[in-house]
Amino acid sequence: KEGFNVSTVAPDHLAEHVEGVKALGIHVMDPFGLGPASSTLASVFKKEPFLAQYFRALLSSQPVRKAKKHGMKIIVGGPGTWQFRYRPKFVKKYGIDCVIEGEGEKVVGKVFGAALKGENLPALYEVSASESPSLEEIPEIVGPSINGLVEIGRGCCQGCKFCSVTLRPLRWYPVDKILREMSVNFKAGIGGVTLHAEDVMLYGSKDTSPNEEKLVNLHEKVIKKCEGITWSHCSLAAVASSPKLFSHLAEIITQKRPWWGAEIGLETGSAKLAEKIMPAKALPFKPQEWPDVIRRGMGLMHDNNMIPAGTLIVGVPEETEEDLIKTMELMDDLKNCRSLIVPLFFVPMGRLKDEDWFKDTGMTELHEELLTRCLQHDYRWIRSLIDASFAGNWREKVTSPFYKVFASIVEIRARQQGIDINPQID
């Protein structure tokens, strides 16, 4: 649409396409491994995240360095660009010409246009609120997406202090746009659909109350076209506040698949901490009810064959020992809810971007105990989750045993470290 000749290329095949290129655009999710998951694992295992190694290897590869010498501009964008604020020397060392931070639909044209003309680019281009694209300005995909991911909306209305997504305006896509993007994936042989939004349960809503009519209409139309539906994210409060609607959606989805999943944010089992850092996340309930919202929502997910991957935040500013104890009590209450629950170290983002990082050096015995309980919970469910993942798949008999062997190895290694992740739980 901007009149440029563009090729979308996987990094491993860059050498075949980079010759003569004037501008290289790189989309990043977690370029330095500073995201919550990567930084947590890096702290625990005392190793540099693979993502950081891979990104550095890409920029130092011979094809990229050669093209750079011939005047190619390197422009980086994507949700992980906030990390470059912590790595200014890296930008200079590897010759990154411009980092675009924010939604780029309305600005990439002029930035790449300037690059093609050989003009100097701003080291950091912060997309202003006025430059955020409207619903009509967000283009549809022209090539297949990974795992059949189809965006159904952008932004979030919950306003959690630790999250950057809440800083973006809320927009929901019309169903016909969603169906057209699904068709692009179908033509490439991708039959399943992952509906993506920060909270799929709030599709079509202007606040934190689900819009039943629009949600049901979306799922009924999507399920007729695809081989199966899963979600990227949803909120526990939206599920807990609309049990009949959630069960109805589950009936639609499980017409073609026995289960589906979504990422969810448990964050904490402490009502006091929830009120401090995410008072709107419990809406329409009160923040003081957050632990009960989690229990209710997780129970509904279990009963309706959703398998959630939940996250907890460890080391949030103002976190107290009482908060950690409440979260451990919550873990005990969730032992019969089929799920994976992962603790993540606090990363300064959103309105808490000026706070200090939480590192393994700040861990107390209570932190270690919480991490152990999460491991125990996940190990309790891991074998049944493996069976569910491969059920009905021709690779089940071949692949499933390998995953179970890996789970056994993890248990053995944990015991060698003095951690029993498979205790006898009533």
N, C-alpha and C positions, 0 to 999 in steps of 0.2 A: 504493500500500500504506500510505502514511502519511496518506491521506485528503486530500491536497492536489490542487487543480486545476492541472495542469502542462501547459505547451506547450513543445515543443522547436522553437526558431526559429533560422534562419540569421541572422547579424548584418545582412545586407543587407535583411532583411525585418522587422527589429525594430520599425520605426516603425508597422507595421500591427498590432502586438500589445501594445505596451508600455503603452498607456493604461489606467489603473486597476490596473496590476500593483503588488503590494505587495513583491515580492522578485524580483530578477533574479540568476540563477545563471550564472556564466561559467566555461566549462571552458577551461583554458589548457595549451598544450604548451610554448611558447617565447615568452612575452609581451613580453620585452624584447630578444629576439635574443641572449641570453647563452648559449644552448646551443652545443655544440662547432661544429656546422656553421655556424650564423649568425655566431658571433663570429669564426670563422676568415675567412669571406668578407668580413665587415665590416672586419677588419684589413687584408686584402689590397687591397680596393677603396676603403678609406677612406670608407665611407658607412654611414649608420645602417641597420640591417637593416629590411627591409620589414615584418616581423612586429611590430617595435616601433612603427613608424609606424601600422600598422593598428590595433593595440591601443589606442594613444593616441587615434586618430580615433574608435574605437568609443565610448570612455568620454566623449569630449568632444562627441559628436554631439548634435544638438538633441533628439531623442526621449529619450535617456538623461538629459540634463541636466534636461529638463522633468519627467520622472517622478521624478527625484531630489528636485526641489524639492517635490513632492507627497508625499514621505515614503518613496519606494521604497528598499529596502535592496539593496545590491550585495554578493553573496557569490561569492568566487572559489575554484575548486578545480581539481584536475588535476595531472598530473606536472610542470608548469612552475612550481608555486607556490614552490619554493625560491628563485626569482629575486627575489621580493618582499623578501627579507632584504637585498638590495643596493639596493633602491629604496624606502626608508621614506617619503621625501617625496612620492613619486608616489601612494602609498596615501592619504595625507591630502589631497593636492591634488585628486584625482579622486573622492573620496568613497567609497572602497571600505570597506565596513563590517566585513567579515570575510574572512580568507584561511584556508581549510582545507587543511592540509598533511598528506598521507597518504591512505590508503584511506578513503573517506568513507561507505561503505554503512551503518555503524552510527551515524554522527553527524549526517548531513545532516538527518535528520528533526527532531531536537531543535533544530538551528541554525536551520533554516527555520521551524520552529514558533515559536521565539522572535522571529524577524523579523516574522512575521505578527501577533504580539501587540504589536509595537512596542517590544519589550524591547531593551536594549543588548546588543550582540554583542561577543565578544572580537576584538580586532584580528587576532590569530593564534591559530588553533585547531590545535595539534599533536596529531594522532591518536596515541594511545599504543598500545603493543603489545597491550594487553588489548582495545583497541577495534578492532583489525584483524579484518575479517570472516572467519568460518570458511567452508569450502566451501559449506555449506548456506545461509549468510547472504548470498552473492553472488547477486543477482537476475539473471534472464535478460533479454535485450534484448526490448523490446516494439515497436521500430521498426527499420527497416533500418540497417545500418552502412555506413560508407564503404568502398568497394572490397570489400564482402563479408567484411570482417574479422571473424573469430570467435575469441574468446579461448578457449584450451584449458588455460590454467594461469597462475598468478601466482608471482612470486618467483624466486629463483635460488640455487643452492647453491655457486657458484664463489668467492664472497667476494673479488672484485677490489677493491682499495682505492679506486680512482677512480670506482666505480659506486655509485649509491644503491639500485638494485634489490636488491642483495644483502642489504639491511637488512630486507627483507620475508620473511615465512614462505613456504615452498614449498607450493603446492597445485595439484593437477591435477584438471580437470573430468571427470566421467564422459562416455562417448561419447554417451549419450542426450541429455544436456544440450547438447552440441555440435551434434548433429543438429537439435534443436529450434530453436536459434538460427539455424542455416543455413536452416531452413524460413521463418523470418521474412524473411530476405533474398530467398529464392526468390519469395515472394509479391509482393515489390516489383520483380521482374524482374531481380534480381542472381543470375546463374547460377554465377559463379565463387566460389571460397572462398580466402581468405587465412587460413591457420592461424596464430594469434598466440600466442607465448610468448617468453620470453627465450631459450629454446633448445628448439625443436620436437623436436630429436633426443633430448631427455631426457624426453619425454612419458611419464608414468606411473612414472618412476624416482624413487627416494629419494636417489640420489647422482649422481655424474657418469658412471655406466655406463648406456648405453641399455637400455631394456626392450623387447626385440625383439617379444615377444608383443603388448604393448599398442600399440606403434607400428604394427605391421602391421595389427592389427585396426582401429585408428582409420582408417588410410588406405584400407583395403579398403571400409569402410563409407561413408566420405566420398565416395570416387570414384564409387560407384554412384549417388549422389544429385545430384552437381554436374556442371558443365560443365568444370571444371578446378581444380587445386589449386596454390597457391603457398605459400611460407612467409614469415613476417615475419623471424625470426632463427634462426640455429643456430650451434653452436660447431664450430670446426675439430677440436678434440680428440675430440668425440663422433663426428664423421665419420671421422677417421683411425683411431680405435680399432675401428670396426665397418664395414669396407669392404663386406662381403657384405650386411649389413643395409641400408646406404645404397644399394647397387646395386638391391636388391630394392624399396626404396621408390621409387627412380627409375623402375623398370619400371612400378610402379603409377601413378605420377603422369603419366608420358609416354604413357599409354594415350590421353589426351585432349588433351595439349599437347606440342609438340616440346621445350619447355624450361621451366624454372621458376627462380625466383630466391629469394634470401634475403639479409638483411644479416648480415655476419659481422665480428668484431673481430680483425684481425691485431695491432693495437696496436704491436708492435715486432718487429724482427728480432734483437734482442739477448737472449740467454739470461740474461745477468746482470740486465738491467732487468726481464725477465719474472719472475725469481725474487724481486725486491724488491717489485714492485707487484701481482703476480697469480700467486702460486705455485700456486694450485689450478686456474688456467685450463687448464693442460696435462694435468690428470688424465684418464685413468689413467696418463699419461706423466709423466716428471719435468720440472720447470720448465726444467732445463738442455737439454731436448730440444725446447723450444718452436719454434725456427726449423724444425726437421725436421717437427714436427707441422703447421706451416703448409704446407710444401711438399707433404707427403703429402695433407693435406686438400684443398688447392687442386687438386692433380692429380686426385683422385677426383671433385671437383665438375666439372672440365672434361670428364672422360671420361664422366660420367653426365648431361651436358646441363643442369647447374645453372649459372646465371650469377650469381655472388655480387657484392654491392656491399660491398667491404671498407673498413675504416677503420684508420688509423694514428694514434697519439697523438704529438703533437709538443710538446716542452717540459715533459715530466713532471719533477717534482722528482727530483733525483739523476741526471738524464740526462747522459751524457757524450758526448764526441766519438766515442769508440769505439762507443757504442750507436747513434749516427746512422750511422756507417759500416757497421755490421752490418745496419742496416735497409735501406740503399742496396744492399748486396750481395744482400739478400733480394729486393728489387725486380727486380734483374737475373735472379735465378733464376725469377721468376714471369712473365717476359715472354711465355711461351707458354701461360699460363693465361688463358682467356677470362674477363674480369672488369673491374669498375671499382674502383679503389683511391683513396681520398680521405684526404689528411692533415688532421687536425683539431687545433687548438691545445688544449692542456690547459685544462680548466675544473675548478676545485676543487669536487668533489662526493664523496659517500660519506664514507669515512674520511679522505679528503684534503681535506675541505671548508675546512680552516683554512690551506691552502697558498696561495701567490700564483698569480694568473692568469698564463698565458703570453701575451704580446702580441707584435705584430710588431716592436716595438722591441728585443725580446730575440733576434731572429733572427740567426743567424750565416750564413756562406757555406755551411756544411754543411746548415743548415736549408733554405736556398734551393735547394741542389742536390737535396735530397730531394723538395721540392715539384715541381721540374722533372721529376724522374724519374717521379713519379706522373702528371704531365700527359702525359708521353711514353707511358707504359703505357696510359693511358686512350684517348689519341688513336690508338694502335696498333689498339685494338679497337672504337672507337666506331662505325665504319660497319657492321661485321658485327653489332654489337648493335642498331643501328637496323633493319637488315634482319630480324633475329630478332624484334624487338618487333612489327613490323607484318606478319610473314609470315602469309598466309592471311586478312588483314583487308581488307575492301573499300576501306578508306582508304589502303592501302599505296602505290598509285601516286600518290596526291595528296599525302599527308602526308610520306612518307619522304624525298623530295627536299628538302623544306624543312629537315628536321633535318640533312641532309648539307650543305646550304648553310651552315647555322649553324655546323657543325663547321669548315667551310673558313674562315669569318669568324674564328672563334676562333684558328685557326692563323695567319692573316694578322696579327691583332692581337698575338699572342704574338711573332711575328717582329719586329714593329715595336718591341717592347720588348726585343729582343735575345735572345729565348728560342726555341730551335728545338724544338718539341714533336713534330716528325715527322722524326726523324733516321733514317738508314738503319740498321736493326737486323738483324743476321744471324739 
